[in-house]
Amino acid sequence: MPECCHFGIIKGYHVTLTDSNNSSVTITKNFTDLEARFVNLKKFNVYQISVNAFTSKGPGPKISTSVSTDQDGMFLSFHPI
């Protein structure tokens, strides 16, 4: 998001990972780094990932995409920009 549109200093990110095959499995974490790590994911599985930054004024707009795991299925990283 352009600097002009920030409503304060970014304090961190809400990252939500949902198993696309079983929508009842959702993991939400808050991160202050530009890297979110999830472990013990299923092999060759598709997940929906959503990210939004938050400031002292509250959360910003959410972005979402689908991601898939490889044959290891144990690690997935997403780097918000």
C-alpha positions as CSV (number, residue, x, y, z in Angstrom):
1,M,0.0,0.0,0.0
2,P,1.4,3.4,-0.8
3,E,2.7,5.5,2.1
4,C,0.0,8.1,1.5
5,C,-2.7,5.5,2.3
6,H,-1.2,4.2,5.7
7,F,-3.2,5.2,8.8
8,G,-0.3,5.1,11.1
9,I,2.8,2.9,11.4
10,I,2.4,-0.7,10.5
11,K,2.6,-2.7,13.7
12,G,2.4,-6.2,12.1
13,Y,0.4,-8.5,9.9
14,H,-2.6,-10.9,10.4
15,V,-1.9,-14.0,8.4
16,T,-4.7,-16.6,8.0
17,L,-4.1,-20.0,6.4
18,T,-7.2,-22.2,5.6
19,D,-7.1,-25.7,4.3
20,S,-9.1,-25.5,1.0
21,N,-10.1,-29.1,1.3
22,N,-11.4,-28.7,4.8
23,S,-12.4,-25.2,5.5
24,S,-12.8,-25.9,9.3
25,V,-9.0,-26.0,9.5
26,T,-7.9,-22.4,9.9
27,I,-4.7,-21.1,11.5
28,T,-4.4,-17.4,12.2
29,K,-1.1,-15.8,13.4
30,N,0.1,-12.3,14.0
31,F,3.6,-11.5,12.8
32,T,5.8,-8.4,13.1
33,D,8.3,-9.6,10.5
34,L,7.9,-9.7,6.8
35,E,7.9,-13.5,6.9
36,A,5.2,-15.9,8.1
37,R,6.1,-19.5,8.6
38,F,3.7,-22.4,8.9
39,V,4.9,-26.0,9.7
40,N,3.4,-29.5,9.5
41,L,1.3,-28.8,6.4
42,K,-0.2,-31.6,4.3
43,K,1.7,-32.8,1.2
44,F,0.4,-31.6,-2.2
45,N,-2.4,-29.6,-0.6
46,V,-4.0,-26.3,-1.5
47,Y,-4.4,-23.6,1.1
48,Q,-6.1,-20.2,1.0
49,I,-3.9,-17.6,2.6
50,S,-5.0,-14.1,3.6
51,V,-2.9,-11.2,4.8
52,N,-3.6,-7.8,6.1
53,A,-1.4,-5.3,7.9
54,F,-2.5,-3.6,11.1
55,T,-1.7,-0.3,12.7
56,S,-2.7,1.3,16.0
57,K,-5.9,2.4,14.2
58,G,-6.9,-1.2,13.3
59,P,-6.6,-3.7,10.4
60,G,-6.1,-2.6,6.8
61,P,-7.5,-4.3,3.6
62,K,-7.1,-8.0,3.3
63,I,-5.5,-9.7,0.3
64,S,-6.0,-13.4,-0.4
65,T,-4.5,-16.0,-2.7
66,S,-4.3,-19.8,-3.0
67,V,-1.0,-21.6,-2.4
68,S,-0.1,-25.2,-2.6
69,T,2.5,-27.4,-0.8
70,D,5.0,-29.7,-2.5
71,Q,6.1,-33.2,-1.8
72,D,7.6,-32.2,1.6
73,G,4.4,-30.5,2.7
74,M,6.1,-29.5,5.9
75,F,6.9,-25.9,5.3
76,L,5.3,-23.0,3.5
77,S,6.5,-19.4,3.7
78,F,4.8,-16.3,2.4
79,H,6.5,-12.9,2.2
80,P,4.0,-10.0,2.4
81,I,5.1,-6.9,0.6
